[in-house]
Amino acid sequence: MIDDYFSWTASRVGGIGTDVIAQEVLLRHQSAFPERPVERHALPVGGLYQWRSDGEFHLFNPESIHRLQKAVRTGSYQAFKSYSQLINDQSTNLCTLARPARVQGRRTRCRSTKSSPPRRS
């Protein structure tokens, strides 16, 4: 080893070869990074608002994000229409508060009989 890699270096001791060094490096690597089984969820969930397959429906989910990315990457108006339809049609899964609600019945206006100036603190 010394003769191969450190030419003209004097040594009174016989050395080891690259095969022994490789074995030692491999043993140290295995000791530092042991094999461990990977379970279904290797990382923590990551928060309350992360999409989960068994969780509540979210407007922005893997399907909607996929359609948006496809529309942007390809520049396809048809792909964008597919994304827009998925986002705009909430008839099966309500997930936003901004969806207009229908009010049943007659509307009446509330009229004040007396007006007073605001109080000052």
C-alpha positions as a Markdown table, in Angstrom:
| # | Residue | x | y | z |
|---|---|---|---|---|
| 1 | Met | 0.0 | 0.0 | 0.0 |
| 2 | Ile | 2.7 | 2.5 | 0.9 |
| 3 | Asp | 4.7 | 1.7 | -2.2 |
| 4 | Asp | 1.6 | 2.0 | -4.4 |
| 5 | Tyr | 0.2 | 5.2 | -3.1 |
| 6 | Phe | 3.0 | 6.9 | -1.2 |
| 7 | Ser | 6.0 | 6.4 | -3.5 |
| 8 | Trp | 9.5 | 6.9 | -2.0 |
| 9 | Thr | 8.1 | 6.8 | 1.6 |
| 10 | Ala | 10.2 | 4.8 | 3.9 |
| 11 | Ser | 8.4 | 2.3 | 6.2 |
| 12 | Arg | 9.7 | -0.4 | 8.5 |
| 13 | Val | 6.2 | -1.9 | 9.0 |
| 14 | Gly | 4.2 | -4.0 | 6.6 |
| 15 | Gly | 0.8 | -2.5 | 5.8 |
| 16 | Ile | -2.6 | -3.5 | 4.8 |
| 17 | Gly | -4.1 | -3.4 | 1.3 |
| 18 | Thr | -7.0 | -1.5 | -0.2 |
| 19 | Asp | -9.3 | -4.5 | 0.3 |
| 20 | Val | -8.9 | -4.3 | 4.1 |
| 21 | Ile | -9.4 | -0.5 | 4.0 |
| 22 | Ala | -12.6 | -1.1 | 2.0 |
| 23 | Gln | -13.9 | -3.6 | 4.5 |
| 24 | Glu | -13.2 | -1.3 | 7.4 |
| 25 | Val | -14.9 | 1.6 | 5.7 |
| 26 | Leu | -18.0 | -0.6 | 4.9 |
| 27 | Leu | -18.2 | -1.7 | 8.6 |
| 28 | Arg | -18.0 | 1.9 | 9.8 |
| 29 | His | -20.6 | 3.0 | 7.3 |
| 30 | Gln | -23.0 | 0.1 | 8.4 |
| 31 | Ser | -22.4 | 1.0 | 12.0 |
| 32 | Ala | -23.2 | 4.7 | 11.4 |
| 33 | Phe | -26.2 | 4.0 | 9.1 |
| 34 | Pro | -27.8 | 0.7 | 10.2 |
| 35 | Glu | -30.6 | -1.0 | 8.2 |
| 36 | Arg | -34.0 | -0.1 | 9.7 |
| 37 | Pro | -37.4 | -1.0 | 8.5 |
| 38 | Val | -39.5 | 1.8 | 6.9 |
| 39 | Glu | -43.0 | 1.7 | 8.1 |
| 40 | Arg | -46.0 | 3.0 | 6.2 |
| 41 | His | -45.6 | 6.6 | 7.5 |
| 42 | Ala | -41.9 | 7.2 | 8.0 |
| 43 | Leu | -42.4 | 10.9 | 8.6 |
| 44 | Pro | -44.8 | 12.6 | 11.0 |
| 45 | Val | -48.1 | 13.8 | 9.4 |
| 46 | Gly | -47.0 | 17.4 | 9.4 |
| 47 | Gly | -49.9 | 19.4 | 10.7 |
| 48 | Leu | -53.6 | 19.9 | 10.8 |
| 49 | Tyr | -54.0 | 21.2 | 7.2 |
| 50 | Gln | -52.1 | 18.6 | 5.3 |
| 51 | Trp | -54.1 | 16.5 | 2.9 |
| 52 | Arg | -54.8 | 13.0 | 4.1 |
| 53 | Ser | -56.5 | 10.2 | 2.1 |
| 54 | Asp | -58.7 | 9.4 | 5.1 |
| 55 | Gly | -59.2 | 13.0 | 6.2 |
| 56 | Glu | -61.8 | 15.6 | 5.3 |
| 57 | Phe | -62.1 | 16.9 | 1.8 |
| 58 | His | -60.0 | 19.9 | 0.8 |
| 59 | Leu | -60.4 | 22.0 | -2.3 |
| 60 | Phe | -56.7 | 21.9 | -3.0 |
| 61 | Asn | -55.9 | 18.2 | -3.0 |
| 62 | Pro | -53.6 | 16.0 | -5.1 |
| 63 | Glu | -56.1 | 15.7 | -8.0 |
| 64 | Ser | -56.7 | 19.5 | -8.2 |
| 65 | Ile | -53.0 | 20.3 | -7.9 |
| 66 | His | -52.2 | 17.8 | -10.6 |
| 67 | Arg | -54.7 | 19.3 | -13.0 |
| 68 | Leu | -53.4 | 22.8 | -12.3 |
| 69 | Gln | -49.8 | 21.8 | -12.8 |
| 70 | Lys | -50.7 | 19.9 | -16.0 |
| 71 | Ala | -52.5 | 23.0 | -17.4 |
| 72 | Val | -49.6 | 25.3 | -16.6 |
| 73 | Arg | -46.8 | 23.0 | -17.8 |
| 74 | Thr | -48.6 | 22.2 | -21.1 |
| 75 | Gly | -50.2 | 25.5 | -21.7 |
| 76 | Ser | -53.4 | 23.6 | -22.5 |
| 77 | Tyr | -56.6 | 25.6 | -22.2 |
| 78 | Gln | -58.6 | 22.3 | -22.1 |
| 79 | Ala | -56.5 | 21.1 | -19.1 |
| 80 | Phe | -57.2 | 24.5 | -17.5 |
| 81 | Lys | -60.9 | 24.1 | -18.1 |
| 82 | Ser | -60.7 | 20.6 | -16.5 |
| 83 | Tyr | -59.0 | 22.1 | -13.4 |
| 84 | Ser | -61.5 | 25.0 | -13.3 |
| 85 | Gln | -64.5 | 22.6 | -13.4 |
| 86 | Leu | -63.1 | 20.6 | -10.6 |
| 87 | Ile | -62.5 | 23.7 | -8.4 |
| 88 | Asn | -65.8 | 25.5 | -9.4 |
| 89 | Asp | -68.1 | 22.5 | -9.1 |
| 90 | Gln | -68.6 | 22.0 | -5.4 |
| 91 | Ser | -72.0 | 20.2 | -5.6 |
| 92 | Thr | -70.6 | 17.0 | -4.3 |
| 93 | Asn | -68.1 | 18.2 | -1.7 |
| 94 | Leu | -68.7 | 21.5 | 0.0 |
| 95 | Cys | -65.4 | 22.9 | 1.3 |
| 96 | Thr | -65.4 | 26.6 | 1.3 |
| 97 | Leu | -67.3 | 29.2 | 3.3 |
| 98 | Ala | -67.5 | 31.6 | 0.3 |
| 99 | Arg | -70.0 | 29.4 | -1.5 |
| 100 | Pro | -73.3 | 31.4 | -1.9 |
| 101 | Ala | -76.1 | 30.2 | 0.3 |
| 102 | Arg | -79.8 | 30.3 | -0.7 |
| 103 | Val | -82.0 | 32.0 | 1.9 |
| 104 | Gln | -85.5 | 30.7 | 2.0 |
| 105 | Gly | -88.4 | 32.9 | 2.9 |
| 106 | Arg | -89.4 | 36.6 | 2.7 |
| 107 | Arg | -86.8 | 39.2 | 3.3 |
| 108 | Thr | -87.6 | 42.0 | 5.7 |
| 109 | Arg | -85.6 | 45.1 | 6.4 |
| 110 | Cys | -84.9 | 46.0 | 10.0 |
| 111 | Arg | -85.6 | 49.7 | 10.6 |
| 112 | Ser | -84.5 | 51.5 | 13.6 |
| 113 | Thr | -87.1 | 53.7 | 15.3 |
| 114 | Lys | -84.6 | 55.9 | 17.1 |
| 115 | Ser | -81.2 | 57.0 | 16.2 |
| 116 | Ser | -78.6 | 58.1 | 18.8 |
| 117 | Pro | -75.1 | 59.3 | 18.4 |
| 118 | Pro | -72.3 | 56.9 | 19.3 |
| 119 | Arg | -71.0 | 57.0 | 22.8 |
| 120 | Arg | -67.6 | 58.4 | 23.5 |
| 121 | Ser | -65.3 | 56.7 | 26.0 |
